[in-house]
């Protein structure tokens, strides 16, 4: 059992390819091991973790705050999409040939979620009946890019305001659960004034702006970002109203980073089954690490049909 766990540990956690694991076993133990044996060890762990994955999915559906993200991944040489949903204690991965709402519905997690979903403005997420919070790290990068490339003063003002609010929230969080209502009202008023400034910098097109042959010109990137900031003010400032909501989506981005590293090492999953095995086992490994459990020991008990089973999506208190 420990040998199987070591195989899974090396393959799924340390991301070592099968050929190098075979070479390692030969050097360490003086015996060869077949690729088929390695694959069967991973398959065994995958099957033992079915109930754990469903438990993680159920806990995530009931979470107060959920970080989500998606990225491209290649399976049998074909572009698929990896989807991640996570909290500070749980990680779940799924993959699909589609990226949008079809994939999200098939993966059976977000359609049932009613808490606060943290993401980076990807439009399909807004189609689900929960509250939303925007990744402000992503927004600040966009504001910086627009400011540098198009000299938009409103972007500099918005970036400075959001960072000022973050500093106030970070200072208040250890001693309070919310900002002073007068301070919140002041920040909201300043936000509105910056939007008004942006509208002056990006006036709405008039009839004279129309090209009779081609119709209305495409909006500038600055105007598109301004419209988003105006439409989604509550979602952008969600971290100001509720201290349990993070400022950014870094948690999901961190959880997805190791999967991107796996793709850099291996290039593609050779089968649909291999991708499914990786997602379930890697989600379990990420979850046990977040719960301060040893990875190898957690794989040993999983293969002995006694896996670590998380009990909550968030830390108490």
Secondary structure as UniProt FT lines:
FT   HELIX           2..8
FT   HELIX           9..13
FT   HELIX           18..29
FT   HELIX           35..48
FT   HELIX           50..61
FT   STRAND          65..75
FT   TURN            76..77
FT   STRAND          78..86
FT   STRAND          91..96
FT   HELIX           101..107
FT   HELIX           110..112
FT   STRAND          116..119
FT   HELIX           123..127
FT   STRAND          131..134
FT   HELIX           136..150
FT   HELIX           153..173
FT   TURN            174..175
FT   HELIX           181..201
FT   HELIX           207..209
FT   TURN            212..214
FT   HELIX           221..231
FT   HELIX           233..236
FT   HELIX           238..241
FT   TURN            243..244
FT   HELIX           250..266
FT   HELIX           272..290
FT   TURN            291..292
FT   HELIX           295..303
FT   TURN            304..305
//
